[in-house]
Amino acid sequence: MKRSQFLLALASLSIVGGSFFMKTNFSSTSEPKIITDTSRYKKIRNQLWSDNDQVKHFPNDIPTDAKDVRIAYSPEFFQIRLKQPPNKIEKLLSQYRSIAKQKYRGGNTNNHINQPNGVPTTFFYTSDSPTESFPATYEILVLNTDDKGRPGFKWNHGDSYGVAINSSASEIIYWSEKW
């Protein structure tokens, strides 16, 4: 009887240890991987996020004058960061400011949702550093949100999308989130 208890305990420990090993070494939900291979953009946008109105504001193709393109994505979020000429960025800023439903300066989704009448936005997945927040030089423009939570669990599920623009760096980040 003692031997069978020992074997059962050993098997249980092996399952727990194996699960931990698998999760920590093969999980796809760890920090997002930054992609700089621009040839992958079309596939991500048109196949992986194809049935989603949340990416209709993303460019169909990466603009030919775009520089320093960085892409991060998962089934829950999609973000593309790129630099463009200052006159284009100012035009995009004007266009998106006029249709934005919410506007924030810097921060991240946790900061934004906790403000009066705040809504979820995004984290800075395509940052050059491990920071999750946008610096104050970014204007986060929320184009739409959809609260799919239930009473007592506001924003438990939902989606949001928009752009973050840093005029001084001549940079735009297109983002979309769903949870």
N, C-alpha and C positions, 0 to 999 in steps of 0.2 A: 504494500500500500504506500509506503513512504517513497519508494522509487517512482511510482506513477505520479505522485504529487510533485516530486522533484522535476520529472519530465514535463508535466503540465506547466509548472512555474517557468521552466527554461523555455518552453515553446512560447508562452505568453510574453516573456521578456524579449525573445527574438522577434516576435511580431511587432512589439512596440518600438524596439530599437531599429528594426528594418524600416518601419513606417517613417520614423524620424529621419533616418538617413535618406530615404527616397525624397521626402518633402524638402529637406534642406539642400539636397544636391540636384534635384531634377524639377523643382517647382517652377512653373512658368509665371507665377504670380509674384516673384521677387521684384527687385527694382527693374524698371523698364529698361530695355536695351535700346540704345540710341542707334539709329540707322542713318548712314550718310550716303548709301547707295541709292541715288535718285531714281534708278531704273525700277525699283520696287514700289515706288509711290502709286503708280496707276493700278497695280494689282491690289494693293491695300485698299485704295479708295474705291475702286470699281468692283472688286470681288468680295473682299472681306467686309466692307461697309456699304455694299451696293444698294440695299433696300432701306436706306436710312436717310430721311430728310435732314437729319442732323449734320450732314456733310455737304449739303447743297451750296453752302457759302465757301467751301474749300475750292481752290482752283482746280479745274479739270486736269490741267497739266501743270507741271512746275514751270513758272515763267522763265523764259530764256535768259533774262537779266538777273535772275535770283542767284544769290551767293550764300555760302555757309549753310546749306540746307541740312536740317536735322529732323528726323522723323522718329516718333515713339508711338507705339500702339499696342493694344490688347483688345480682347472682346469688350472691355469696359470703357476704354478711352482711345482717342486718336488725336495726335497733335503733330503739326508740322511747323517748323520755325525756319524763317528765311529772311535774308536781307534783300532789300530792293532799293532802287534810287530814291532819294529823299522826296522828290516830287510825286512819285507813285505812292509812297507811304502816306504823305499828307492827303492825297486824294482818297486813299482807302480809309484813313482815319475819319475824314469828313463823311464819307459814304456810310460807314458803320456807326458813327456817333448818331447820325440822324435816325437810324432804325433800332438802336439799342434800347432794350427794356430796362436794363440796369447798368450802372457804370461804377467802377471801383478803381482805386489807385493802389497798385501793388497788392501784396498779400496772397492768400490762397483760399480755397473753398471753405476751409474751417473758419477763417476770418470773416469771409463774406456772408456766410449763412447765419452767423451770430450777430450781425448788425440788424438794426430795426428794418423790417421788411426785406431782410437779406435772402438771397437765394444761393444755391450751390453753384460753384463755377468749376475750377480745375486746379490742379497743382502744376508746378513748373517742371514737367517731365523732361523737357528738352534743354534744361539748364546746362551750363558748362560746369557747374559745381553740384555737389549733392544737396543743395538747398531745394526745398519744396515750395518756397514762396517767391512770387514775383517781386523784384525791387520796385520802389516807388516810382521809378521812371517808366513803368508800364501802366498803360490805361487798359483795364480789363472791361470789355464791352460785351454784355450778355445779350445775345440776339433772341434767345428763347429758352424757356424752362418748362418742364412738365412734371408736376408733383403727382406721382402715382402711389403715394403712401395712403394710409387709411387713418381715420380719426384716432388721434392720440399718437400716431407715428408719422407725423409730417415729414416728408422727404425720405421716408424709409426706402422707397423705390422711386425712380424717376430718371429724367435726363435733362441735360442743359448743353448749350453750345454757344460759341461766340468767337471773338478774337481778342488778342492782347497785343497792343501796339506800343513800341518804344520809338518815338519820333527821333530822339537824339541818337540812337543807334541805327536808325533807318531799318527797323526790324518789325515783322509781323508774325504772330503765332496764331494759327487757326486751331481751334480746339473743339472737341466734342466729348461728352461724358454720358454714360448710362450705367445705372446700378439697380 
